[in-house]
Amino acid sequence: MTSLNDLPLRDDLRGREPYGAPQLAVPYALNTNENPYPPSERLVKALGEAVLDVAGSLNRYPDRDAVALREDLAAFLNTDTPGAGLTADRVWAANGSNEIIQQILQAFGGAGRTALGFEPSYSMHPIITEVSGTRWVNAVRDEDFGLEPGRAVAAVEEHRPDIVFLTSPNNPTGTALPLDAIEAVLAAAPGMVVVDEAYAEFRRAGTPSALTLLDGHPRLIVTRTMSKAFAMAGTRLGYLAADPAVVDALLLVRLPYHLSAVTQAVARTALAHGEELLGGVEALRRERDDLVAWLRAEGLRVADSDANFVLFGTFPDRRRVWEGLLEHGVLIREVGPPEWLRVSVGTPEEMAAFRAALRQVRGAGTESRAQQDGGAENREESL
């Protein structure tokens, strides 16, 4: 049977593992930061009708530039961030924010070029960077997972990257960036600055978006997704806002007809029902804040979160905790700094199951350690 070693695979791809969180059939899946609230029957009907409308013309290619969808996305961003003043020529869409990132690297990265990010952060940034033939440089976040402007500028000035990746809120820590940190990087960076705002709709009140910085910064790109707050992970729709020249650059590398007619129709329908889909965001914010308070009351360290997930720890053996939760039917993510775990914010029922399971796992661990310590003392006494 043929293996990868028998194929003329690129040398830089040998030994790599495919990206992917575990996909397991469990009662409580809290590991991929999905919105737990499915579309209503009314929206399901509207989505079905939208697909039916385009089904009769699937023998034809879709709108290659997704103009109507980009107009709708610009309108949403202008509502989300009043004063953004976006138009369709400043917005671009693709199959998930990962394809957006890939297109950015195809246009502005490549052989002999460098991208820089501040880890721990979204693991796909370095993966897509390196697969694109771009060199990845890892700079380090502050101890509290924030990013002090002086530290960020020092890293940019040292490495002079062609692309800088910033994430706000950051995955997996949930940390949001203040605008002064982003502005400091923009002033120092010689190339493109990408602010990944995949979780922006979950940010706490008063936390600004980098969309407010677009005017006057032609090398700034702000990426978003419909997979999280919009509860449309299965649609695979990511998008960005930037200067029109950036969109022109991405047209050079995008595949022809990369967004299907079905994807465009579903995404536009979701945007038209945005009030309903985003209606669960406030509930998830409250659930997140309650979870942060509960975890801290349990004596755990917790990163401040502006997203729909929480990073918590620390555990000398986080794998034992992860496996213990899984035994109780709760799947979370073993990701981020050593000794930390990340849990997505779910429904009240899901959060109750997580709390109960975590208490049992930690209690079992404490009991087990006490038994081990007692056994050691008994052995010493017998000697």
C-alpha positions, 0 to 999 in steps of 0.5 A, spaced: 500 500 500 502 506 498 504 511 503 506 518 503 513 516 503 512 513 496 510 520 493 514 526 491 511 530 496 514 537 498 520 536 503 517 541 507 510 538 508 513 531 510 512 529 517 506 534 518 499 532 521 493 535 518 489 540 522 483 538 526 480 538 533 477 531 535 470 530 532 467 525 537 460 523 538 459 526 545 453 529 548 456 535 550 461 538 544 464 544 547 471 544 543 470 548 537 467 554 539 461 553 535 454 557 536 450 552 540 443 555 538 441 552 531 437 556 526 429 557 528 424 553 523 422 560 520 430 561 518 430 553 516 425 555 511 428 561 509 434 558 507 431 552 504 427 557 499 434 561 498 437 554 496 431 552 491 431 559 488 438 558 485 437 550 484 434 551 477 441 555 475 446 550 478 448 549 471 451 556 470 457 559 474 455 563 480 457 570 480 464 570 480 465 576 485 459 575 489 458 583 489 451 582 492 453 578 498 459 583 499 454 589 499 450 585 504 456 584 508 458 591 508 451 593 510 452 589 516 459 591 518 457 598 518 451 596 523 456 593 527 461 598 527 457 605 526 462 610 522 466 604 518 463 607 512 464 600 508 462 599 501 462 593 497 469 594 493 472 594 500 469 587 502 471 580 500 469 574 501 471 566 501 470 559 504 471 561 511 476 566 514 481 560 513 481 561 505 481 569 506 488 568 510 490 563 505 489 568 499 492 574 503 498 569 504 498 568 497 498 575 495 503 578 500 507 572 502 511 567 499 518 565 498 523 569 501 517 573 505 516 572 512 509 573 517 509 574 524 504 572 529 504 573 537 503 566 540 499 563 543 494 564 538 490 561 532 494 555 530 492 556 523 496 562 522 503 559 522 500 552 518 497 556 512 503 561 512 508 555 512 504 551 507 504 557 502 512 557 502 512 563 507 517 563 513 513 564 520 516 568 526 513 567 533 513 572 537 511 571 544 505 575 548 505 578 555 504 573 561 497 575 561 496 573 554 495 581 552 500 584 548 503 591 550 505 595 544 512 596 546 513 589 546 509 588 539 513 594 536 520 591 538 518 584 535 516 588 528 522 592 528 527 586 529 524 581 524 521 586 519 515 581 517 511 582 510 505 580 514 503 581 521 497 577 524 494 580 530 488 577 533 482 580 537 479 577 541 485 572 541 484 564 540 485 560 544 485 565 550 479 570 548 484 576 549 482 583 546 487 588 543 486 595 545 487 599 539 493 603 541 497 596 540 494 595 533 496 602 531 503 601 534 504 595 530 501 599 524 506 605 525 512 600 525 510 594 520 513 595 513 508 590 510 501 588 511 497 588 518 492 583 519 487 583 525 483 577 525 476 578 528 473 572 528 470 572 535 468 580 534 461 580 535 462 577 542 467 582 545 464 586 551 461 593 551 466 598 550 471 594 546 473 597 539 473 594 533 479 595 528 474 596 523 475 603 526 482 604 523 481 602 516 481 609 514 488 612 513 491 605 513 491 602 506 495 596 509 490 594 514 486 588 513 480 586 518 478 579 517 471 576 520 467 570 519 460 567 519 461 561 523 461 563 530 456 569 532 452 568 526 451 560 527 453 558 520 459 554 521 456 549 516 456 555 511 463 556 510 463 564 509 469 568 511 470 575 509 474 581 510 474 589 510 480 593 507 482 598 502 479 597 495 487 596 493 487 590 497 481 586 494 484 588 487 490 584 490 486 578 492 483 578 485 489 576 482 490 569 487 483 567 488 480 561 484 475 562 479 468 562 482 470 560 489 464 561 492 458 557 490 451 560 488 449 556 494 454 559 499 452 566 497 445 564 497 445 561 504 450 567 507 445 572 504 439 569 507 443 569 514 445 576 513 437 578 512 436 574 518 441 577 522 437 580 528 435 573 529 441 569 529 445 574 533 440 574 538 443 569 542 450 573 542 448 576 549 446 570 552 452 567 550 456 573 553 452 572 560 454 565 560 461 566 558 462 571 564 458 567 569 463 561 567 469 565 568 466 567 575 465 560 577 471 557 574 475 563 579 471 561 585 473 554 584 480 556 585 482 556 577 486 561 573 482 564 567 484 568 562 479 574 561 475 573 555 471 577 549 470 571 545 465 565 546 470 560 549 474 560 556 481 558 557 482 556 564 488 552 568 492 550 570 493 543 571 500 539 571 496 533 567 491 537 563 491 530 559 488 527 565 483 532 566 481 532 558 480 525 558 476 525 565 471 530 562 470 526 556 469 520 560 463 524 562 461 526 555 464 533 555 469 534 550 473 540 550 479 542 547 486 541 549 490 547 546 494 553 548 499 554 553 501 547 557 497 546 563 491 550 560 484 547 557 479 551 553 472 550 553 467 553 548 461 557 551 454 553 550 447 553 552 445 553 560 444 545 560 451 544 556 455 549 561 451 545 567 454 538 565 461 541 564 461 544 571 458 538 574 463 534 570 469 538 572 468 538 579 467 530 579 474 530 575 478 534 579 475 531 586 477 524 583 484 527 582 484 530 589 482 523 592 487 519 587 493 524 590 490 523 597 490 516 596 497 516 593 500 520 598 497 516 604 499 510 601 506 513 601 506 514 608 504 507 610 509 504 606 514 509 610 511 507 616 512 500 615 519 501 613 
